[in-house]
């Protein structure tokens, strides 16, 4: 094997070992008093129940798709390894979600308990739990890729290097389908779950009965807490696992037609590896003093991410030099650009969503007029936020293409775009950690509230929680941006795949004015809207069921409101779980079937149009919804801090309407679009052989 | 001159003569009692004041752009005729807006008065006023095109036919810029005006002071009535004038590279001509019995449109046969498809927005939960409505392309797409009439209310008004659909223009994966969002000014609320006028400057991507906003009819929030997107010579 190959399995093993170290560290902390344990236990049970049920449905889906893929492979429409790699990809993604969430739900009470000692201890526990998710994702993803690369290299070792690389990368490209499928269930199902529970709990608890958030008398409170873990840990993790794997395999595939030999194929793995090591180093600077303000806490988290980014920037300069030689050193620009795009999107996301800036403040002030103006203003803010973020992505694409010598070598330019996606995602270990940290801190706050901790503990968990809200918004921006670059890299490699799969027989007519292509773009641009509509309706229906259940419990369980009886948390959890799995079927089918239908009726060109249309419009929609939602959320919180009349004022009521609309926007529909654009690209790649054979336009 | 040429000027003259006949007919009706006259007079003054002010601003803009175009022409970056045709195009579009609106504001009191006699008389007056707008638009547009075709034919008569046609059509393509510019001001400015007045009047009048709609004590009531005319007559008219001219000139240009000689160039004009005559015939079947229900009234309007559509379908079969001969008879399919697309979009628009169907009813039922659910549900309905409508457009594009033999002759296929746009718009005389009828009926209702007419008169005007609301929604769908096809035809002809303007030197690299193209699509997909955000903020700011003014008058004018003193209507009108003109500058600049900037930095390929991205995402956004808005509006009205608690219930309050959000969606932002996608295409075409010379990518 090529020496650079060992980078990936090595850093994967380091990541996994470090994860084990973190888990031991977390488990050294006590879960606190019996009351705290009991609450944590309930959340844990709910989360496990959800995962169990989800994995059953996923299992069924995987079985079905496995046989379809096997059929395609046996009929020479797909490399024979893909069905099996599909299984391992799905398994590792599912495993990382399981581990990440298991640790997450075991860390919240421990965080609360650590907060009794000091703020820094709490931060370290919660962040360690996030880091477990971050590192297990990159660790298992790299492991999966490394194993298959090894197997395929051995299998094809008799071939000369160019053909071997083409075979290996073209096969590996199909792997992403496993991670994509897993992400679909985790993100879409998780999104529906978390928002149904949240909205359902709030509508009855806060609005109808008038009890505070996280009140243990609310029968949906545990489901709400479970939802945070399900949506923001497991869902986010699976989403980024997919991007991570997708960007790496797409870039590997792009390197072949760029003429870069095996070292070019391995470079993405090397960059990912160094990012993993850098993330671990970054972990150690995330700490705060006891009396730290929220600003200082945020700075602590940022320090970790910035240090990691800096280290990747530094190391990869030498790695590009060593792996590809001085002649290809300009490819370093693409890596640098990818890192900058990540930082830039994070910055502008904050500008549009944090109450430290004018947009969210003026959104809050619009709440003094009426709830209608809050809605109009919030949508405006979200829409306007797409302007700088699209410009950043645009500069990233153009920059990484042309600086990678796309002027002279088109394929090399595309490889550059892929590299920038890989480098953006290389810091995933720590960026995902700062994301997954959020639900742990949130649950810690819930635990403190429910178990009646002294006020200094709650103040500390509140400080950690507030921080989580900020990182959640930037984390979403990062997830969307990386999804866009990943999908673009997948689309770019699609072109090569068409050549390879058709043995050079199919001439792609990707002329923009080809009506099949234009129509593909039209339909692609429409899909995010139809998809969003379905998800939002699904959330609405699921929330309605929760509302009915919570009302029923308040009505039927004697003494519940007086705190003399316990609600049946499990029932609400079960309803959410069932509803989420059921409601996701239709949108999931849409994402899977549309590329195949378009392929049959409009040919490969129509599919390309479809993917580009869905990518561009989907990206803009996702950014809009994430930022509008976060801005509404923070505007409400800004008013709750005492501005414009504070809690209970007319402005606050209007702001709550905005927040309620924003919830499915930012936590269900928006993130699901990440999956839509990537999954459709993967489906198109995997079903390419099928479409080439059965399309009406050949 | 070719004999088919005379079709256009002839039908133009018939249209204009018939318009004069209609005006005489309207003026035979009395304006009624002094009170009615006074109210009509106030609206008239406001509308005239608005138009005067707008034309001043437009004049300035035209002067500026004229010199820019002249500079381009003198430096050989544009045919020398374009700057002058720009002026005539703008002038005729402005003139038709002026005539249409002048008649509109002179017809409302007459409609009220005629309603005293019978419902049918009222319908005939209001519909005649709408017909004036419809026919003057097509009449003047055809006249402008015919005159210039004549001049250019004479000027280039020494050239052999193919070159002559290329010169003529390439020059005429640039003409659309005049109509586009006029449309920009009419639609964007009009949209901001009408919604600022509407929202401002409602927020203080209905919500704060608690007086009914159209109450003469409300200082903004006249501005509100003016706004209906400004937005829905002048704005809608200029929008469709632009589509009409744009689709015709684009198709003429496309015929040259399709190799169709002069007859192919003239066919679009012939189709437009026969549509005009058919519209006049259709006019005569729009009449109702005295005791007609709303359903029957709607059927009467529909009968007119369907008859016209049928006549165009019938006549154009023979015309295609005669003009192009039997060998090209298959082009008739494209014409048929265009007509069907128009009907199909109208149908689905109604399904999603009318309270006769489930979507709007379940939206109304969601109002019983909370205003947040109304918002979520309304956005869902709007988003879902894009699914069938995009599929219709997609089938239209694919069908008209391939049935026009796009399998074998690519350019002929594109010509087919253009023809379908022309045929869809050929019924404009009567479709625009049923649109422009709305504000007249609405104002007639306002007049009846303000002048305290007996209840049977108000019942009749209400019946006419309710009908106007239905036609407004389908009219918007028609405007959006035709804008999309027009923009597509313009983009298609852009390719030929690149060849012609660069003398065949510029090789267009419209490969979809060209990163400049992809980035163009990204930015294009983002623009509708940024544009919408700007328009909605502009409406918000302008409405705020009206709110302050209305509050001031209620505070300062003694006895106003008791009906003992008169409000100062003129002040509110003046504020709206000024605000609309000021607020539209920024979005207008965006539409004009972005294609030029993209051209400079990303080349012609980037511009193509930009146009396609803006077209597809803009179309989907516009449909979403129009239908969500109309559905909210009708859900509110459905509740007001007594469902889910009726007026004043909690459900009604929630529905009002939806309606308030929907207002700027459907009447300001949504329709403005039609302009954005067409104007950017026109700007790109006109500045093509400039971009080819100064772009960084040549």
Interface residues (C-beta under 8 A of the other chain):
Chain A: X203 X207 X366 X369 X370 X371 X372 X373 X375 X376 X377 X379 X380 X381 X382 X383 X384 X386 X387 X390 X391 X393 X394 X397 X398 X401 X402 X406 X413 X414 X417 X488 X491 X492 X495 X510 X511 X512 X513 X515 X516 X517 X518 X519 X521 X522 X523 X524 X525 X526 X529 X530 X532 X533 X534 X536 X537 X539 X540 X602 X608 X609 X612 X613 X616 X617 X619 X620 X624 X656 X657 X660 X661 X664
Chain B: X203 X207 X366 X369 X370 X371 X372 X373 X375 X376 X377 X379 X380 X381 X383 X384 X386 X387 X390 X391 X393 X394 X397 X398 X401 X402 X406 X413 X414 X417 X488 X491 X492 X495 X510 X511 X512 X513 X515 X516 X517 X518 X519 X521 X522 X523 X524 X525 X526 X529 X530 X532 X533 X534 X536 X537 X540 X602 X608 X609 X612 X613 X616 X617 X619 X620 X624 X656 X657 X660 X661 X664
